[in-house]
Amino acid sequence: MTVAEKAARARSASRIMASLSAEQKNHALGRIAAALRDRRTEIESANRSDREAAAREALAEPLAKRLTFEGDKLDQAAIGVESVAALEDPIGGVLGARELDEGLELFRVTVPIGVVGMVFESRPDALVQIASLCLKSGNAVLLKGGAEARNTNRALFTVISEAAGSAGLPDGWMALLESRDDVSEMLAQSDSIDLIIPRGSNEFVQSVMRRTTIPVLGHADGICHVYVDSDADPALAVPVVVDAKTQYPAVCNAAETLLVHADVAARVLPAIAEAMPAVELRACPRALALLPGAVEATESDWRAEYLDLILAVRVVDSADEAITHINRYGSHHTDAIVTANRTRALEFMQRVDSASVMWNCSTRFADGYRYGLGAEVGIATGKIHARGPVGLEGLVTYQWRLFGSGHVVSDYTGSEGRSFTHRIISVDR
Amino acid sequence: MTVAEKAARARSASRIMASLSAEQKNHALGRIAAALRDRRTEIESANRSDREAAAREALAEPLAKRLTFEGDKLDQAAIGVESVAALEDPIGGVLGARELDEGLELFRVTVPIGVVGMVFESRPDALVQIASLCLKSGNAVLLKGGAEARNTNRALFTVISEAAGSAGLPDGWMALLESRDDVSEMLAQSDSIDLIIPRGSNEFVQSVMRRTTIPVLGHADGICHVYVDSDADPALAVPVVVDAKTQYPAVCNAAETLLVHADVAARVLPAIAEAMPAVELRACPRALALLPGAVEATESDWRAEYLDLILAVRVVDSADEAITHINRYGSHHTDAIVTANRTRALEFMQRVDSASVMWNCSTRFADGYRYGLGAEVGIATGKIHARGPVGLEGLVTYQWRLFGSGHVVSDYTGSEGRSFTHRIISVDR
């Protein structure tokens, strides 16, 4: 079957997915969780083939490790599906209601987006998670995983689609793509696909955006900043900076640049350097004078996403200078201010143009799980549709539903025309 | 100044626009309304030049008429600016709040999108309206109007930007573009522009989407349907169909195709034909047998946006067939069902994949003013960000704001780690 045919089948299936009840969807999720456990041998054997191939091709150690999907990881994936089932149903919620006139009532109701195209990396648990989230939100989905996990993905796809089918889900609600050419073909299916969610490098996401007219929910770099203000308490600033940089440096919400106000630089910078000796500091000339172990930063350091134990450091003369630096060099992901001055914190949060802004806490909190979203579809650095950590609501749109009893527009025109009441109807949410 | 420079200036200005208070923005809108009235002679004289040029170039009558901007039209535009000032401020609203842990509180707050690129048609009042809506929502804007209205647009741009400047708005928050090359250059400024809103033909919107990686809030065809069900009351169906087709046929929410259930076709179709004798009917063979004055429809009629007194007519055997037809041939804009059967109506509304769905009322109600949105930024037929008639909320996104007191993620990891409370904080809205 071609990608165009898979996409057209997904479009048809999406019409049925949209009208499933919460019970039907949760029943299917239960079947999927059970099937993952029941058909463990089949999945683990497919995963072994992938890992053997990876060993033959001398795949880099971290990649090979992410490929592993057996034992505990498989159990965790099944529990993950059950926790998606336990989430509140995101479909059919009333976002607002308004009486336009007597007997003419307008409702704005949440509905699935329709067909989602997902491209994700080598980790096979991503397939399980994405399929569950799409099912829960009533969407059909085209999935393209990493080539290294081909056999595992095929096995998972078979197990999940058979379990879903046995629970009454329509054929074709989920389709597996396998090659880069498949992805290119998918990006051309603007009639059948409503949203593309690429997970991967910044370059990959940019290339997807250039190659499609379908909307893309994407994630660019995570160049996150911590600004330590003149009114910062060093006892609070040091642990926040250390956590933001070192708690998990390989992820997008880790800090890459530290900005310190000149008034506190002499007190704060040496303490930070001492608290995280393993971190390489790349400092502006003024910071360099206070940090004997640092190297001099170049212009490119302000735009670097190290994802490693490296931190760019710059001394600034005002919160204003910090804000300007962040808006200029940052990636609009997550940025923090440390200060005891509430007014300055609020101004920082308002003027920094990023998806998440933090006051006196670590940038590492910017995450769907920590934010309490229940599930994370991705992190978006664009501003349209969804921003920052995106939960199930990123897979949902709305529909206007107008209930009348023969109302026509011509009755509302001209000097004798009826007026609209436009009265808000309160709705239990 | 190049378009790239204008866009960069707009980006800088947008930082200031985002932190203006409701009072500052409304004060500026008041100044703009006053300036439109005070500098009437200047604006009307510019408009006269445009109309003289149009006459010399023998511009088509409807286009030339839309160009007129004097007297009453100018007064209406000034009143429009004042009514935008009277709307609720869309910025700084709390969409949700959650305690993550003691002293660690997360707020999701509405903020402006940033910089919007608007391309609109010949009507000069569009410039006034768009500038007001962007100002109200704290956005900077690049505006490209129709070439026929060049002098009027320049005059309006001067009057509005001077009035806004005198009220303290930052330089460059609004910029005027004039040529097609300017538009092409604008579409490349993905670093400085967050959203493109093109108003114009379907072909134009599609071409914009293909030429940019910036998100586009666009509007494709309006191929709207009315389905008259087997349980429809003819006394209600006829006026709804007549209104949907004839009340204003040149607009996107007018009906283009009528679907009628076979059980009621013999009663309903002749009555509809009689009620709107000026409408040309293009009918499927079964409808043709009931409509002596009709011509036979071809496949292309089901995909036609006539914007004229023409209606495609098809007899179907079930609501299911009607839904399938609409999802296949429609443009996901607005579709209506006429029936006395509530269950069937609800199923139709759920399964028809359109921005607006109507029960027992005219498709012509799908409009920002009639929906009570206060102002209409545009109508979107995509599903991402905003759908259907879009009010000020289409110019708004949100930001996550996390308030802590030294919280670090490392305290929440490992078997001894703290747990999140994830308690909803209720907020007055």
Boltz contact constraints between the chains, C-beta under 6 A:
constraints:
  - contact:
      token1: [A, 15]
      token2: [B, 351]
      max_distance: 6.0
  - contact:
      token1: [A, 19]
      token2: [B, 350]
      max_distance: 6.0
  - contact:
      token1: [A, 19]
      token2: [B, 351]
      max_distance: 6.0
  - contact:
      token1: [A, 98]
      token2: [B, 372]
      max_distance: 6.0
  - contact:
      token1: [A, 113]
      token2: [B, 383]
      max_distance: 6.0
  - contact:
      token1: [A, 194]
      token2: [B, 383]
      max_distance: 6.0
  - contact:
      token1: [A, 209]
      token2: [B, 213]
      max_distance: 6.0
  - contact:
      token1: [A, 210]
      token2: [B, 213]
      max_distance: 6.0
  - contact:
      token1: [A, 213]
      token2: [B, 209]
      max_distance: 6.0
  - contact:
      token1: [A, 213]
      token2: [B, 210]
      max_distance: 6.0
  - contact:
      token1: [A, 215]
      token2: [B, 384]
      max_distance: 6.0
  - contact:
      token1: [A, 236]
      token2: [B, 406]
      max_distance: 6.0
  - contact:
      token1: [A, 239]
      token2: [B, 408]
      max_distance: 6.0
  - contact:
      token1: [A, 243]
      token2: [B, 408]
      max_distance: 6.0
  - contact:
      token1: [A, 243]
      token2: [B, 409]
      max_distance: 6.0
  - contact:
      token1: [A, 243]
      token2: [B, 410]
      max_distance: 6.0
  - contact:
      token1: [A, 247]
      token2: [B, 409]
      max_distance: 6.0
  - contact:
      token1: [A, 247]
      token2: [B, 410]
      max_distance: 6.0
  - contact:
      token1: [A, 349]
      token2: [B, 401]
      max_distance: 6.0
  - contact:
      token1: [A, 350]
      token2: [B, 19]
      max_distance: 6.0
  - contact:
      token1: [A, 351]
      token2: [B, 15]
      max_distance: 6.0
  - contact:
      token1: [A, 351]
      token2: [B, 19]
      max_distance: 6.0
  - contact:
      token1: [A, 356]
      token2: [B, 400]
      max_distance: 6.0
  - contact:
      token1: [A, 357]
      token2: [B, 401]
      max_distance: 6.0
  - contact:
      token1: [A, 358]
      token2: [B, 402]
      max_distance: 6.0
  - contact:
      token1: [A, 359]
      token2: [B, 403]
      max_distance: 6.0
  - contact:
      token1: [A, 360]
      token2: [B, 404]
      max_distance: 6.0
  - contact:
      token1: [A, 360]
      token2: [B, 405]
      max_distance: 6.0
  - contact:
      token1: [A, 360]
      token2: [B, 406]
      max_distance: 6.0
  - contact:
      token1: [A, 361]
      token2: [B, 402]
      max_distance: 6.0
  - contact:
      token1: [A, 361]
      token2: [B, 404]
      max_distance: 6.0
  - contact:
      token1: [A, 361]
      token2: [B, 407]
      max_distance: 6.0
  - contact:
      token1: [A, 362]
      token2: [B, 408]
      max_distance: 6.0
  - contact:
      token1: [A, 362]
      token2: [B, 409]
      max_distance: 6.0
  - contact:
      token1: [A, 364]
      token2: [B, 409]
      max_distance: 6.0
  - contact:
      token1: [A, 365]
      token2: [B, 402]
      max_distance: 6.0
  - contact:
      token1: [A, 372]
      token2: [B, 98]
      max_distance: 6.0
  - contact:
      token1: [A, 372]
      token2: [B, 422]
      max_distance: 6.0
  - contact:
      token1: [A, 383]
      token2: [B, 113]
      max_distance: 6.0
  - contact:
      token1: [A, 383]
      token2: [B, 194]
      max_distance: 6.0
  - contact:
      token1: [A, 383]
      token2: [B, 397]
      max_distance: 6.0
  - contact:
      token1: [A, 384]
      token2: [B, 215]
      max_distance: 6.0
  - contact:
      token1: [A, 384]
      token2: [B, 385]
      max_distance: 6.0
  - contact:
      token1: [A, 385]
      token2: [B, 384]
      max_distance: 6.0
  - contact:
      token1: [A, 385]
      token2: [B, 385]
      max_distance: 6.0
  - contact:
      token1: [A, 387]
      token2: [B, 397]
      max_distance: 6.0
  - contact:
      token1: [A, 387]
      token2: [B, 398]
      max_distance: 6.0
  - contact:
      token1: [A, 388]
      token2: [B, 400]
      max_distance: 6.0
  - contact:
      token1: [A, 397]
      token2: [B, 383]
      max_distance: 6.0
  - contact:
      token1: [A, 397]
      token2: [B, 387]
      max_distance: 6.0
  - contact:
      token1: [A, 398]
      token2: [B, 387]
      max_distance: 6.0
  - contact:
      token1: [A, 400]
      token2: [B, 356]
      max_distance: 6.0
  - contact:
      token1: [A, 400]
      token2: [B, 388]
      max_distance: 6.0
  - contact:
      token1: [A, 401]
      token2: [B, 349]
      max_distance: 6.0
  - contact:
      token1: [A, 401]
      token2: [B, 357]
      max_distance: 6.0
  - contact:
      token1: [A, 402]
      token2: [B, 358]
      max_distance: 6.0
  - contact:
      token1: [A, 402]
      token2: [B, 361]
      max_distance: 6.0
  - contact:
      token1: [A, 402]
      token2: [B, 365]
      max_distance: 6.0
  - contact:
      token1: [A, 403]
      token2: [B, 359]
      max_distance: 6.0
  - contact:
      token1: [A, 404]
      token2: [B, 360]
      max_distance: 6.0
  - contact:
      token1: [A, 404]
      token2: [B, 361]
      max_distance: 6.0
  - contact:
      token1: [A, 405]
      token2: [B, 360]
      max_distance: 6.0
  - contact:
      token1: [A, 406]
      token2: [B, 236]
      max_distance: 6.0
  - contact:
      token1: [A, 406]
      token2: [B, 360]
      max_distance: 6.0
  - contact:
      token1: [A, 407]
      token2: [B, 361]
      max_distance: 6.0
  - contact:
      token1: [A, 408]
      token2: [B, 239]
      max_distance: 6.0
  - contact:
      token1: [A, 408]
      token2: [B, 243]
      max_distance: 6.0
  - contact:
      token1: [A, 408]
      token2: [B, 362]
      max_distance: 6.0
  - contact:
      token1: [A, 409]
      token2: [B, 243]
      max_distance: 6.0
  - contact:
      token1: [A, 409]
      token2: [B, 247]
      max_distance: 6.0
  - contact:
      token1: [A, 409]
      token2: [B, 362]
      max_distance: 6.0
  - contact:
      token1: [A, 409]
      token2: [B, 364]
      max_distance: 6.0
  - contact:
      token1: [A, 410]
      token2: [B, 243]
      max_distance: 6.0
  - contact:
      token1: [A, 410]
      token2: [B, 247]
      max_distance: 6.0
  - contact:
      token1: [A, 422]
      token2: [B, 372]
      max_distance: 6.0
